[in-house]
Amino acid sequence: MASSTGNTGTQDTHYNLVSILYHALQGAETYDQYIHDAEEDGNQELAQFFREVQQQNKQRADKAKQLLAGELGGGQSQSASR
């Protein structure tokens, strides 16, 4: 099955995975400020919600890294030998 490269010269699926990885990590970092703000306001329920969302983004980033490694042919065997 052929994969489109769009305007980037990179396979769309690879670009999409990199984009998800980037945005998930960026979001996880941003949530630190949201957690801090909620704690400053004394709202532990909201702070906990932001922690949960942050954890979901970290998990999403980990999955994107795993899938991208597989797509690029790195797989687990190559990363395990590092």
N, C-alpha and C positions, 0 to 999 in steps of 0.2 A: 504494500500500500504506500503510495507516494505521499510525502508530506510537504505542504506548502512552506515557502521560506519568506513570504511577504516582502516587505521593504527592508527588512533588517539583514537579510542574507543568512539568517539563522532559522532552523526549522521552527515553525510556529509552536509545536509542542514543547520544544526546549525553551523557547522564549517565554511561553506561558508558565512553565515550571519555575524558571528563574524569577519571573515577576511575582508569582505567588510566594516564593521563598523570601524575596526582598520585602514585600509588603507585610508578610507575617512577622518577620523579624523587626521591621520598623514599628509595627503596631505593638509588639511585645515591649519594645523599648519605651514607646510613648505611654503605655499604660502605667509605667512607674510613676509618671507625673500625676496621672489620674488617681492612682492609689494614694499618693502623698496628699493630694488635694482633699480626697474624701476623709482621710485620717485627720487632716488639719481641721476639717469641719466636724469631726467627731462622729462621722457616719461609717461605722464599721461594716454595716450590711452592704453599703455601696462599695467600700474598699474591698470586701471579700468578692463581690461580683466582678470587679476589675481584675482581681487576682485570678479568678476562674477564666475570664476571657483571655488574660495574658497567657495562662497555661495552655489554653486551647490553641492560641497562635504559635506557641513554642512547639506544640505537638504537630501542628500543620506544617511548620517550617522543617521539622525533622523528617516528616513524611515526604515533603517536596525534595529534600536533599537526597533521600533514599531513592526516590523515583528518578531523579535527574541523574544520579550516579549510574543507575541501571540503563537509562536511555543513552548515556554517553559511553557505555561499555565498561565503566569502572567497576560496577557491581561490588559486592561485599568482599570478594577474594582479593581484589587489588587494594582496597582500603585497609584490609586486615594485615597486609604485608608491610604497611608503613611503619 
